[in-house]
Amino acid sequence: MERLEGEPKVKKAKLWGGRFSGDTDPVMEKFNNSLKFDKLMWKQDIEGSKAYAKANTLTGILTAEEAEIITNGLDKVAEEWSAGTFDIQDDDEDIHTANERRLTELVGAVGGKLHTGRSRNDQVTTDLRLWLRDQVSDLKGMMGELMDITCNLAEDQIDLLMPGFTHMQPAQPVRFSHWILSHAAALERDCERLVDLSPRLNTLPLGCGALAGNSFGLDRDFLKTELKFDRISSNSMDTVCDRDYVAEFMWWATLTLTHLSQLAEDLIILNYRKCVHLSDAYSTGSSLMPQKKNPDALELLRGKSGRILGHLTGFIATLKGLPRTYNKDLQEDKEPLFDTVQTVKDCLQIASGVLATLTPNAEKLREELVPEMLATDLAEYLVRKGVPFRETHHISGAAVKLAEQKGAPLNSLTPDDLRSLHHLFEDDVADVWKYETSVERKQSIGGTAKQSVLNQIAHLREYVHTLK
């Protein structure tokens, strides 16, 4: 019923308010209210309630007719949320009380039977698990898309060479594809960890009540099947305060964004050195300097990981001092979790866009190759002639020193120059100075030779297929 303009609001009784006689401090009302953020779970709250109504017909708490009335009422509540017409009331503390209040308005007193044997303690963690389960499914798809884009870039640039770095210094020549796949390998591990999280996340909490369990013979096996959970929680006291799955997801998100931050840092450096070209779609300008093209998308990818790490650290600090069982501190799980999920989704989309539109500068990458990064190949030349590597390492180092003394690059040393260091150097040592030869010799599994890189792409594509 609509309230007439100017008509005073009737103070509704709180769902938990029978023991209280005084009004709640308005500041406390606001402090305690979580609907502004947990309304994100409206769909999962209704899904859980419909399953609970069905389960309560098996216990005799609800008749089949009552369960149908409640289910139809919940469908109408869902329609209002979906259409954006749900009317939030001042006394709606959270998504659970809001939905139950509206249900009762729609179906009458029978709506008050729905919550029999259920507590918001087991209800909220059920909602949260259902919601996060949906998000994990989305994230697996987004991770797969990013790895697919990485494979496309690697295939397109399979013959492009670049310097590989250690300690930020040119180390050995590698394929550009090998470098970009090094980041995809980290993302594959991230995906594996996300999949590994699923059994612990997909554990049914509903039926644990406030902390001690359900008094009405509730069939939790039925609820597990109805809500598509993998297993049932084993201890009701642990269940209502368990937020390991939230902390574990935040840890996963922190590590995943750490890997995206590392990718962003590599690209920032390559962009600065003109080795890659970033699309205008993922760059911005300066408000003062017209010539600037800033890699803001990459810098934000790098920066977001810090905020998500903060969420994880803060939430672990919240958990560490909590006694059994439920404490209202646990309301602090949702805002950081919701922000973490949305941030990871945003970052994956941006990373996918950056890589899908990235253009390597083949000429500049070639210029970045320097003969000194073939010093190991020079040492390996003598190894193939039977000289122990520890000896050839010193000989190659002496060659580097000789080139420095001459003020010339390493590949300018003649066979005669090298024979002055060891008699087994022959004229064919000139082949050592070919970057393609160096790269193609790395044919071991995981190496930078062409076939090895193609095998990495094939493996990654096969893994992505398993996610679909």
N, C-alpha and C positions, 0 to 999 in steps of 0.2 A: 504494500500500500504506500502510495506517495505521501510524504509529509507536506502539509500546506505551508506556504510561505509565512514566516513569523511564528509558526507553531513551535513550542519548545520541544527539544529532543527528549525522548523518554530514555532514561539510562537503562540499558539492557544489562541483565545479570550476566556476569562472566561465567564461562564454562567451569571455572575452578572456584567460583566466588562464594559458595555456600558457607564457608568457614569464616568469611570476613564480614565486618559490619560497617567499616569506614570506607570512604572513597580513597582511591589511589591518587597520590600526588601527580598532577599533570606532567611534571617533568619526568617522573617515574614512568608514566604511561608512554611517553615518547622514547625514554631510555630502554624500555622493555620491548617495544614494538619492533617486530622484524618483518612485517608484511611488505615493507617498501623494497626489500630485496628477496625474501623467500617466495614471493608471488611468482617468481620465475619457475617454481615447481608445481604450478597449479595442475598441470596435466598429470603429473606423476601422483599427486595427492589424490586426485579423483580416480586414477587407475587403481591405486592401492585400496581405496575405500570401496570400490565396486567389488574387488576380489574379496575384501573382508566381509562385505554383505553376503556374498555367496557362501563363504565359509561359515557364517553365523546361521545360515539355514540348516547346515548339517548338524549344528549343536542344538537346534531348536529355539535359539534366541529369537530368530526371525522366521516367520512363515514364508513360504514361497511368494505369496502375494505381497507381503511387506517388503521382501527383498526386491521384487520387481518395481514397486513404487519408489523405493530408495534409489535403485539403479537408474530409473527413468529421470528422477529428480537430479541425480548427479550428472546425467547427460545434458540436462538443461543448464546446469551450472557451468559445465564445460563449454556449451554453446555461447554463454555470456562472456566467458573469458576469451574465447576464440574471436568473438565479434568485437571485443573491446568495450562491452557494455556492462560488465560486472560493476556493481555499485559498492565500492568499498566504504564501510562504516567506521566511525571513530573507534568503536570498541573491538574492531577486528585486529587482534594482536598479531596474528600470523596467518599463513595460508590455510592452516588446519582449522582454526576457529572461524575464519572467513567462509570457507566452503561449508562447514557444518551449519553455521548460522544461516547461510543462504538456502541450504538444502531444507532446513526446518521451515523456513518461510514458504518454500515451494510445496512441501509435502505434508506439513503439519507435524504433530507430535511423534509420529512414527520415525521421523528423522532422528529423534533423540535416542533411538535404540541402536543406531549404527555403531556408536563408540563403545558399546558394552564390551568390557574385557580388554579394551585397547587403551593405551596411554599415548600422549603426544611423544613420550620418550621413545617408544618403538615405532611410532608413526613417522616421526621426522627423519629417523635414520633410514627407514624404508624409502621414503620419498627421495632422500638424498642419494641413496644407492641407485634407485631407478633413474634419476636424472643424470647422474654421473655415468651410468652405464650407457645411456644414449649418447652422451658426449664422447665417450671413448670410442664408440662405433664411428662417429663422425671423424674423429681425429685419426683413426687408422686409415680411413679413406683419404684424408688430406695428406698424411705422411706418404701414402702410396703414390699420390699424384706428384708430390715433390720429388720422390725418387724416380718416377717415370720421366719427369722433365730433366732431371740430372742425366739419366741414361740417354735421352735424346741429344743433349748437348755433347755428351761424351762421344756418341756415335758420329755426330756431325763434324767433330774436330779431332777424329782419331789419329790423323797424321801430323797434328800440330805439336811442336816441341816447345818446351819452356824450361827454365831453370827450376830445380827443386832446391829448397832452402833448409838448412839447419842453423840454429842460432842467428836467424835473419841474414845469413850469408849464403851466396851461391854454393851449392854442394855438388849435385850431380844433375845431368840432364834427364828430364822425364817427359812423358806425354802430358799435354794439357788435360787430356781425358783422364789420365791416371790421377792427376791432382784433384779434379772435381769429384772423381769417384772416391777419393779418400774421405771426403765429407759425406758422401752417400753411405759409406761403410759405417760411419758413426750413426747416421739416421736409421740404418737397418738395426743396429743394436738397440736404439731407442724404441723402435717398433716392437722388437722382441720383448723388451721390458714392459711395454704397454700391454701386450698380449698376456704376459706373465701375471700382470696385476689382476686380470679379469676374474679368476676363481675367488680371490679374496674379496674383491669388490662385489661379485655376484652371489653373495651369501644372504639368505633371507633372515631379516631381523623381526619381521612382523609376527606377533604372537607372544612376545616376551613381556608385554605389559609395561608397567612402570619400572620394574626391576626383577620381580619374582616369578613371572610367568602368567599364564592364562588359567582362570578358574573354571572355564566352561567347556573343557574338552575340545578346544579348538584343534582342528586338523592342520598342522603346519605343513605336512606333506602336500595336502591339497593346495595350500597357498603357494608353496614352492613351484608347483606345476602351473598354477594359474598365472603367476607373475613371472614365470620363466627364469627363476633363479636356479643356479647350479647345485646349491646345497643349502642346508639349514644351519643357523648358528647353534652352537652347542651349549652355551651358558647364558642365561638371560641377564645376569648381572653384568657380565662383560659386554654383552651385545648392546645394551642401551647407552653405554659410554664409549664403545669402540669407535674411534675415528682414525684407526690406522690406515684405512683405505684412502681417507682424505690426505693424510700426511704423505702416504706413499705416492699418491698421484701428484701432489705438489713437488715431491722430490723428483719424480719422473719429469715433470714439466721444467723444473730448474735445470736438470741435466740436458734435456732436449734443447732448451733455449741457450744453454751454454755452448752447445755444438753449433747452433745457428749463429751465435755471437762470434764464434771462431771463424765460421764461413764468412761472415760479414767483415771481420777484420782482414782476412786474406784479400777479399775483394776490394776493400778500401785501399789497401797497399797497392794492389795491382792497378786499380783505377788511378791512383796518384801517379804511378809510374807510366801511365798511358798504355798499359798492357791489355786493358779491357775497356770497352765502351759501355757505359750504363745508359739505358733508355731514359729519355726525358720524363717518362711516366713515373720513374722512381728516383728522380732528382729534383732539387729545388734551387732557387737562385738566392742572391743576397739582396737585402733591402737597401744596401749602400753601394755595393760593387757590382756593376752590370755584367762584368766578365765571368762571375763565379757560377759554377755548376756544382752544387754540393751533393754528396752521396747520402742525403738525409735518411733514405729508407734503410740503408746499411747501418748508419749510426744509431737509428732507433732500434733496429734488430739487436745491435750490440748493447744498447742501454736497457731494453725491456728485461733482459735476463737478470739484471740487478734487482729490479722491483719484485720479480717473482721469487728470487732467492730470499728477499725480505719477507714475503708472505710465508714461505716455508719456515724460516727461522722464528718468526713471530708466533706461528701456530704451534710449533713444537714447544716453544716456551709456555704457551697457554696450557698444553697438555701435561707438562712434566710434573706439576704439583697437584693434579686433581685426584681426590679420593674417589673410591667407588661410591655411588654408581653415576647417575646422571647429575650434572651440575650445569647451571645456566651459562657458565663460561663457554660451553660447547656451542652456544649460539654464534660464537665468533668463528665458527668453521666456514660459514657460507659466503660472506663477503669476499674473503681472500680466495676461496675456492672458485667462486663465480668469476672473479676478475682473472684468476689464473687461467681458467679454461678459455675465456674470451681472448685473452692476450696471446695464448699459444695458437689459437685459431687464426688470429690476425697475423701473427708472425709467419705462420706456415704459408698463408696466402701471399704475403709480401715476398717471402723468399722464393716462392714458386714464380711469381711475376718477374722478379729480378732475373732469375736464371733463364726463364723462357724468352726474355728480351735481351739478354746479354750478348754482346758481340766481342769476341777476342780480337786483339790487334796482332795478327800473325807476324807482321814485319817487326813490330816492337818486341814481341816475345823472343823472336829470333835474335835480335840485337842484344837481348839480355843474357844470352848464352855466352859464356867466356871460357877460353881454353883451359884455364886453371881447374875447372870442374872435371877435367878429364885426367887429373893426376892419378886417380885410383886406377883408371884404365891403363895408364902407363905402367903402373906397378903390376897390374894383372898380365900385361904383355910378357913380362919376364917370368911370372908365375907359370905361364903356359910353356915356358922353356925349361921348367924344372927348378927355378930359383925359389927358395922359401919366401913366403909373403913378408915376414918380418924384415927380411933383407931387402926385398924389392920396395917396401914402404920407405925405407931410408934412402934408397937410390932415387925413387920418384921425388922425395922431398929435396934431395940434392939438385935434381933437375929444376924444380921450382925456384930454388935459391939461385941457380945459375942463370935462369931467365930473368930474375929480378936484378941480378948484377949486370946483365946486358941491357936492362931497361926495355925488354921486349916481352911479348906474350909467350906463354909456354909452348905453343905450337910452332913458334918460329925457330925452335932448336932443331938443328939438322941431325941426321943420323950420326955424323961424325961427332957432333957435340955430345950426343947421348952415349956414344961408344967410349967417350972419355970417362964416363961414369961406370959403364959395364960393357964387357966385350960382346955380350950376346945380343945387343941391339943391332938390328939389321935394317936394310932400306925399307922393308915393309912396315916399319914402325910408324910410317906416315899415316897408315890406316887408323891409328889410334885417335887421330884428331878429327874423326868424323863423328858428329853427334848422333846421327842415325844408327851408326854401328854400335855405339855405346848403349843406346837405348834398347836396341834389338837383342843385345846379349843378355838382358835381364828377363829371361824366359821362364824363370821359376814361377810357381803359382803365387799370384799376388804381385808379380813384378810389373815393370813398365813396358815390356815388349808388346808389340801390337796384339798378338794372339792372346797373351795373358790379359790384356785390358779388355779385349772382346769377350773373353770368358767371364771377366768380372761383370760386364754389362749383362750378359746372358743370365748369370746367377742372380743378379739384382732384379731383373725383369721377372724371373721365375718366382722370386720371393714376393714381389709386389702382387703377382697373380694370386698367391695364396691368401692375401689379405682381402680379396674381393669376394 
